[in-house]
Amino acid sequence: MSSPDLILLKYLPELIPELAHWHYLEWGALFPEKTEADFAADLAASLNEQQLPISWVVVYEHQVVGTASLLLHDMQTNRELSPWLANIYLAPSVRGKGLGKWLVQQVMTEARQLGLMQLYLFTEDQAAFYQRLGWKVLKQELYQGKAVTIMSWCCQAVPAQAEAIAG
């Protein structure tokens, strides 16, 4: 089994139509005002490397199997919160193999390296998964008729093990 790679979308822009299709099928109900073309435009706007928005693709066993983004905003509500971990998507065929944890941790590391202080996300059903990775629940609300949990993570916090070693 090969190890996954995280590649900036800016190096693979030809994938945008396929990725937009994945995102539209996965999250279209949360963004009913958006078409698949709007999802593609959002991805095209994230072809950056050192400034937000930024998107990545996951390559695993020589196939593109997922995505992740850091965005300035990810909801029509909660506009005071920024930036956001978003577009965490893995193809159904690779779910359950630990790639989700790997992907989120990779993007958390990228956020820290970019000097971001705080990240936010929202999820319909994966709050426990993110809590295991150090995310905190901020609140729950109805968004586009769906119950979602809004979470935060402090990018610059020193991990508990490092504090114990330093102390």
C-alpha positions in Angstrom: 0.0 0.0 0.0 1.4 3.4 -1.0 1.3 6.5 1.2 -1.0 9.3 0.2 0.2 12.7 -1.2 -1.3 16.1 -0.7 -0.9 18.2 -3.9 -1.9 21.8 -4.4 -4.8 22.1 -6.8 -2.9 24.9 -8.5 -0.7 22.2 -10.1 -3.7 20.1 -11.3 -6.4 22.7 -12.3 -7.6 20.3 -15.0 -9.2 18.3 -12.2 -11.6 21.1 -11.2 -14.7 19.8 -13.2 -14.4 16.4 -11.6 -13.8 17.8 -8.1 -16.7 20.3 -8.5 -19.0 17.4 -9.4 -17.9 15.5 -6.2 -18.5 18.6 -4.1 -21.9 19.3 -5.7 -23.1 15.8 -5.0 -21.8 15.8 -1.5 -22.8 19.3 -0.3 -25.3 20.7 -2.8 -28.1 20.5 -0.3 -26.1 22.8 2.1 -25.7 25.4 -0.7 -29.0 25.2 -2.6 -28.2 28.5 -4.4 -25.1 27.1 -6.0 -24.8 25.1 -9.2 -22.0 22.7 -10.1 -20.5 25.5 -12.1 -20.4 27.7 -8.9 -18.6 24.9 -7.1 -16.1 24.8 -10.0 -15.6 28.6 -9.8 -15.0 28.4 -6.1 -12.3 25.8 -6.7 -10.8 27.9 -9.5 -10.5 30.8 -7.1 -8.5 28.6 -4.7 -5.5 27.9 -7.0 -3.2 29.6 -4.5 -0.2 28.5 -2.4 0.6 31.1 0.2 -2.7 32.9 0.5 -6.3 31.9 1.1 -8.3 30.4 -0.4 -6.1 27.3 -1.0 -7.2 23.9 -2.2 -5.4 20.5 -2.3 -6.1 17.1 -3.8 -5.3 13.8 -2.3 -3.5 11.3 -4.5 -3.5 7.7 -3.2 -2.4 4.6 -5.1 -1.9 6.7 -8.2 -5.5 8.1 -8.2 -7.0 11.4 -7.1 -9.3 10.4 -4.2 -10.0 13.5 -2.2 -9.9 17.2 -1.5 -9.3 19.8 1.2 -9.4 23.6 1.3 -8.7 26.5 3.6 -11.2 29.2 2.8 -11.9 32.7 4.1 -15.6 31.9 4.5 -17.6 28.7 4.2 -21.1 29.7 5.4 -23.6 32.4 4.6 -23.9 32.8 8.4 -21.1 33.2 10.9 -19.3 35.7 8.6 -17.3 36.9 11.7 -15.5 33.5 11.8 -12.5 33.0 9.5 -10.7 31.1 8.1 -12.3 27.8 7.5 -11.2 24.2 7.0 -13.5 23.0 4.2 -14.1 20.6 1.3 -12.8 17.7 3.3 -13.8 15.0 0.9 -12.7 11.4 0.2 -14.1 9.1 -2.4 -16.3 6.4 -0.9 -13.8 3.7 -2.1 -11.0 4.9 0.2 -13.0 5.8 3.3 -12.3 3.9 6.5 -8.6 3.6 5.8 -7.4 6.4 8.0 -7.0 8.8 5.1 -9.5 11.3 6.6 -7.4 11.7 9.8 -4.3 12.0 7.7 -5.9 14.6 5.4 -7.2 16.8 8.2 -3.9 16.6 10.1 -2.0 17.6 6.9 -4.1 20.6 6.4 -3.9 21.6 10.0 -0.1 21.5 9.6 -0.4 23.7 6.5 -2.5 26.2 8.4 0.0 26.4 11.2 2.8 26.9 8.6 0.8 29.7 7.0 0.8 31.4 10.4 -3.0 31.1 10.9 -4.1 31.5 14.5 -7.5 29.8 14.4 -9.5 27.6 12.1 -13.2 26.9 11.9 -15.3 24.2 10.3 -18.8 23.0 10.2 -20.0 19.5 9.9 -23.4 17.7 9.8 -22.2 14.4 11.3 -18.5 14.2 12.0 -18.1 16.3 15.2 -16.7 13.4 17.2 -14.1 12.7 14.5 -12.9 16.3 14.6 -12.9 16.4 18.4 -10.5 13.4 18.4 -8.2 15.6 16.4 -8.3 18.5 18.9 -11.2 20.5 17.5 -13.7 22.2 20.0 -17.4 22.6 19.5 -18.4 26.2 19.4 -22.1 25.8 18.7 -24.8 23.9 16.9 -27.3 25.5 14.6 -29.7 24.9 11.7 -28.1 25.7 8.4 -30.1 25.4 5.2 -32.5 23.2 7.2 -29.7 20.9 8.4 -28.4 20.5 11.9 -24.7 21.4 11.8 -21.9 21.7 14.4 -19.5 24.6 14.2 -16.1 23.9 15.5 -12.8 25.7 16.1 -9.1 24.7 16.4 -6.3 26.9 17.7 -3.5 26.5 15.1 -0.7 27.9 17.3 -1.5 25.9 20.5 1.4 23.7 21.7 0.4 20.1 21.8 0.0 18.6 25.3 2.9 16.2 24.9 5.2 19.1 24.1 4.1 21.1 27.1 4.7 18.0 29.3 8.2 17.6 27.9 9.0 21.3 28.1 7.6 21.6 31.7 
